[in-house]
Amino acid sequence: MSVFKNVIVYRIEAPWSPSLTDAENALAEQRFVPCAPSQEKSAGWTEPRGQEHGPLVESVGGQWLLEFMIEAKTLPGSVVRRKVDERCAQIEATTGRKPGKKEKRDLKEDITHELLPMAFTRHARVAVWIDPKERRLVINASNAARADEIVTSLVKALEGFAVTQINTQIEPATAMSNWLSSQEAPPGFTIDRECELKATDESKSVVRYAKHALDIEEVRQHIADGKRPTRLAMTWEDRVSFELSETMQLRKIVFIEGTDAAQDGKKEDNFDADAAIATGELGEMVPALLEALGGEAAFTAAVAEPAAPAVASATSAEADDAPF
């Protein structure tokens, strides 16, 4: 199971009535299948435990654990451009004319498909956690586009499933400004030694602190001058450290005791323990953080729109927090 290190949290719409068996059968229709030789990308659901032909939905302590697999082929842009130039030169030499823009685009597409069987293949495994009781969806992704792709897959697979990203009464940036200015963290939390402040004027200037005390006049002056925190490192109850972003994403999550500690036995033997620690700690920390931000804003359910297809080519393949 992928460790939850960078997460985006969603609220699940109340009418959805979860059933583990129904979810398993529905996700089986979107089971991951490796790319065909000329296919650029493939995505789907795979076994969280990594055991072939195992369940796609694992229930640990009433928490559902899933895993989304993405396989993409990439071609070096320089190789494609060189092949296009060579093909254009051949056409000019044999016909006496230079290919136009449309013909070059067609040549690039043809060459890309010709080279795909020899392309490098990259994989990403994204951990997904559904809390049926608290109606919470947590996706291990710092990239919003990646999270949208997974939400779209769930909405298509699970009948009646709809989510919205959690919003709070107090914007994270406003709350972080107040905490840094007053040097008073919310109950249960402490302010750590990393943050980023960004100006809202035309200068767009950025100030970053890393491994630096934040209880200094300089930080307060930056905020007084109009800079807003875009991220702030914090720790909850000496159990979980993380970085809160202005968009309510949680990054660089570290479980101070538990999943990061060395454990005996094979990796797969630790799945239940790791899942229980991660969901148990985050299951308590997230509500505490929401309370510190004034509670959730009025809920309006939204069904995710299908994400634009991502093409893994020399110029469009995008890195994310997983193995890419």
C-alpha positions in Angstrom: 0.0 0.0 0.0 1.3 3.5 -0.9 1.9 5.6 2.2 -0.3 8.7 2.6 2.2 11.5 2.2 0.4 14.2 0.2 -3.4 14.2 0.4 -6.5 15.9 -0.8 -9.6 15.5 1.3 -13.1 15.3 -0.1 -16.6 15.1 1.5 -18.8 12.3 0.1 -22.4 13.2 -0.7 -24.8 11.9 1.9 -27.3 9.9 -0.3 -24.5 7.5 -1.3 -25.2 4.2 0.4 -21.9 2.2 0.5 -21.7 -1.5 -0.1 -18.3 -3.2 -0.1 -19.4 -6.0 -2.4 -21.1 -3.5 -4.9 -17.9 -1.4 -4.8 -15.7 -4.4 -5.5 -17.9 -5.5 -8.5 -18.1 -2.0 -9.9 -14.3 -1.3 -9.7 -13.7 -4.6 -11.4 -15.1 -3.1 -14.5 -12.2 -0.6 -14.4 -9.5 -3.0 -13.4 -6.0 -1.9 -14.6 -4.8 -3.4 -17.8 -1.2 -2.7 -19.0 -0.7 -0.6 -22.1 -0.9 -2.3 -25.4 2.3 -1.9 -27.6 0.9 1.2 -29.4 -1.1 2.6 -26.4 0.2 5.8 -24.7 -1.6 5.5 -21.4 -3.6 3.1 -19.3 -5.2 3.6 -15.9 -7.4 1.6 -13.6 -7.8 0.0 -10.2 -5.4 -2.6 -8.9 -5.0 -4.7 -5.7 -3.9 -2.5 -2.7 -2.0 -5.4 -1.2 -0.2 -6.1 -4.5 -1.4 -9.6 -4.6 -2.5 -10.7 -8.1 -6.2 -11.4 -8.5 -6.8 -10.1 -4.9 -9.6 -7.8 -3.8 -9.7 -4.2 -5.3 -11.2 -2.9 -2.0 -9.6 -3.8 1.3 -11.5 -3.1 4.5 -9.4 -2.5 7.5 -11.2 -1.6 10.7 -14.2 -0.4 8.6 -12.0 1.8 6.4 -11.8 1.1 2.7 -8.4 1.1 1.0 -8.0 1.2 -2.8 -5.2 1.8 -5.2 -5.3 3.4 -8.6 -2.6 2.4 -11.1 -1.4 4.6 -14.0 1.0 3.4 -16.7 2.3 5.9 -19.3 4.7 5.7 -22.1 7.0 8.6 -22.9 9.2 9.4 -25.8 12.2 11.9 -25.7 11.1 15.0 -27.6 14.5 15.3 -29.3 14.0 11.8 -30.8 10.6 12.6 -32.2 11.8 16.0 -33.6 14.8 14.3 -35.2 12.6 11.7 -36.9 10.2 14.3 -38.1 13.1 16.4 -39.6 14.5 13.3 -41.3 11.1 12.4 -42.8 10.5 16.1 -44.0 14.0 16.1 -45.6 13.1 12.9 -47.4 9.9 14.4 -48.7 11.6 17.5 -49.9 14.4 15.5 -51.6 11.9 13.3 -53.5 9.1 15.8 -54.3 10.9 19.2 -54.2 8.5 20.7 -51.7 8.6 21.4 -48.0 5.9 19.8 -45.9 3.4 22.3 -44.4 2.4 22.6 -40.7 -0.5 20.2 -41.0 1.6 17.6 -42.7 4.3 18.0 -40.1 1.7 17.4 -37.4 0.5 14.3 -39.1 4.1 13.1 -39.5 4.7 13.7 -35.8 1.6 11.7 -34.9 2.6 8.8 -37.2 6.2 8.7 -35.9 5.0 8.8 -32.3 2.8 5.7 -32.8 5.7 4.0 -34.6 8.0 4.6 -31.7 5.6 3.8 -28.9 6.4 0.1 -28.7 10.0 1.0 -27.9 9.1 3.9 -25.5 10.0 4.0 -21.8 7.1 3.0 -19.5 6.5 4.6 -16.2 4.1 3.6 -13.4 2.3 5.5 -10.6 0.3 3.8 -7.8 -2.0 6.2 -5.9 -3.5 5.2 -2.6 -7.1 6.0 -2.0 -9.0 5.8 1.3 -12.8 5.9 1.7 -14.2 6.4 5.2 -17.9 5.2 4.7 -19.0 6.2 8.2 -17.5 9.8 8.2 -18.3 10.1 4.5 -14.7 11.1 3.7 -12.6 10.5 0.6 -8.8 10.9 0.9 -6.5 10.7 -2.2 -2.7 10.4 -1.9 -1.9 13.1 -4.5 -0.5 16.6 -4.4 -1.4 17.2 -8.0 -5.1 18.3 -8.4 -5.3 17.0 -12.0 -4.3 13.5 -10.8 -6.8 13.6 -8.0 -9.5 14.7 -10.4 -8.8 11.8 -12.6 -9.3 9.4 -9.7 -12.5 11.1 -8.6 -13.8 10.9 -12.1 -13.1 7.1 -12.2 -14.9 6.6 -8.9 -17.9 8.7 -10.0 -18.2 6.6 -13.1 -17.8 3.3 -11.3 -19.8 3.8 -8.1 -23.5 4.4 -8.5 -24.7 7.6 -6.7 -21.1 8.5 -5.7 -20.4 12.3 -5.7 -17.9 14.4 -3.8 -16.8 18.0 -3.2 -13.4 19.1 -1.9 -13.7 20.2 1.7 -13.9 23.9 2.3 -13.7 25.6 5.7 -15.3 28.7 7.3 -11.8 30.3 7.6 -9.5 30.2 4.6 -6.3 28.3 5.4 -4.2 31.3 4.3 -6.1 33.6 6.7 -5.8 31.2 9.5 -2.1 30.6 8.9 -1.6 34.4 8.9 -3.3 34.7 12.3 -1.3 31.8 13.8 2.0 33.3 12.6 1.1 36.8 13.6 -0.1 35.9 17.1 2.3 32.9 17.5 -0.6 31.0 18.9 -1.3 27.7 17.1 -4.7 26.1 17.5 -5.3 23.6 20.3 -3.5 20.4 19.7 -1.2 21.8 17.1 2.3 23.4 17.1 3.9 25.5 14.4 7.1 24.0 13.0 10.1 25.6 11.2 9.0 25.9 7.5 6.7 28.2 5.7 6.2 30.1 2.5 4.9 33.7 2.2 3.8 35.2 -1.1 2.9 38.8 -2.0 -0.5 39.5 -3.4 0.6 42.6 -5.4 2.2 42.8 -8.8 5.6 41.9 -7.4 4.5 38.3 -6.6 7.6 38.2 -4.3 8.1 35.0 -2.3 9.8 34.5 1.0 10.6 30.9 2.1 11.8 29.7 5.5 13.3 26.3 5.9 14.5 24.9 9.2 14.1 28.4 10.6 12.3 29.7 13.7 9.1 31.5 12.7 8.4 33.3 16.0 10.4 36.3 14.8 9.4 39.9 14.0 10.5 39.5 10.4 7.7 37.0 9.7 5.1 39.2 11.4 6.3 42.2 9.3 6.0 40.3 6.0 2.4 39.4 6.9 1.7 43.0 8.0 3.1 44.1 4.6 0.5 42.0 2.8 2.2 38.7 2.2 0.0 35.6 2.7 1.2 32.2 3.8 0.8 29.6 1.1 2.1 26.7 3.2 3.0 26.1 6.8 4.6 23.2 8.6 2.8 22.0 11.7 2.6 19.1 14.0 -0.6 17.6 15.6 -0.4 16.1 19.1 3.3 15.1 18.6 1.9 12.3 16.4 1.6 13.6 12.9 3.7 16.3 11.2 2.5 17.9 7.9 2.4 21.0 5.8 -0.9 22.8 5.3 -1.3 24.6 2.0 -3.5 27.5 1.1 -5.7 25.2 -1.0 -6.3 22.9 2.0 -4.0 20.2 0.7 -1.9 18.3 3.3 1.7 17.7 2.2 4.8 16.0 3.6 2.8 13.9 6.1 4.9 12.0 8.5 3.5 9.6 11.1 5.9 10.2 14.0 5.2 6.8 15.4 3.9 3.9 13.3 4.2 3.5 9.5 7.6 5.1 9.3 9.1 2.9 12.0 11.1 -0.1 11.1 9.0 -3.3 11.3 9.9 -6.9 11.1 8.4 -9.2 8.5 7.5 -8.8 4.8 6.0 -5.6 3.5 2.7 -7.2 2.7 2.5 -8.5 6.3 2.4 -4.9 7.4 -0.5 -3.8 5.2 -3.2 -4.0 7.9 -1.0 -2.3 10.6 0.1 0.5 8.2 -3.5 1.1 7.0 -4.8 1.2 10.6 -2.2 3.7 11.7 -2.6 6.0 8.7 -6.4 6.0 8.7 -6.6 6.2 12.5 -4.2 9.1 12.9 -5.6 11.1 9.9 -9.1 10.2 10.9 -8.6 12.1 14.2 -6.3 14.9 12.8 -8.4 16.0 9.9 -11.5 16.8 12.0 -9.2 18.7 14.5 -7.7 20.7 11.7 -11.2 21.5 10.3 -12.3 22.7 13.7 -9.2 24.9 13.9 -10.3 26.4 10.5 -13.7 27.3 11.8 -15.4 24.1 10.7 -16.6 23.0 7.3 -18.3 25.5 5.0 -21.8 24.8 3.7 -21.7 21.5 1.8 -22.7 21.5 -1.9 -22.2 18.2 -3.6 -20.6 18.1 -7.0 -20.1 15.3 -9.4 -16.7 15.5 -10.9 -16.6 16.4 -14.6 -14.5 14.0 -16.7 -10.9 15.1 -16.7 -9.3 16.0 -20.0 -7.4 13.0 -21.4 -3.7 13.1 -20.5 -1.3 12.2 -23.3 2.0 10.9 -22.2 4.3 12.3 -24.9 7.7 13.9 -24.9 6.2 17.3 -24.1 3.0 16.5 -22.1 4.1 13.8 -19.6 3.8 15.3 -16.2 5.5 14.4 -13.0 3.6 13.8 -9.8 4.1 12.6 -6.3 4.1 8.9 -7.1 7.0 7.1 -8.9 6.8 9.4 -11.9 
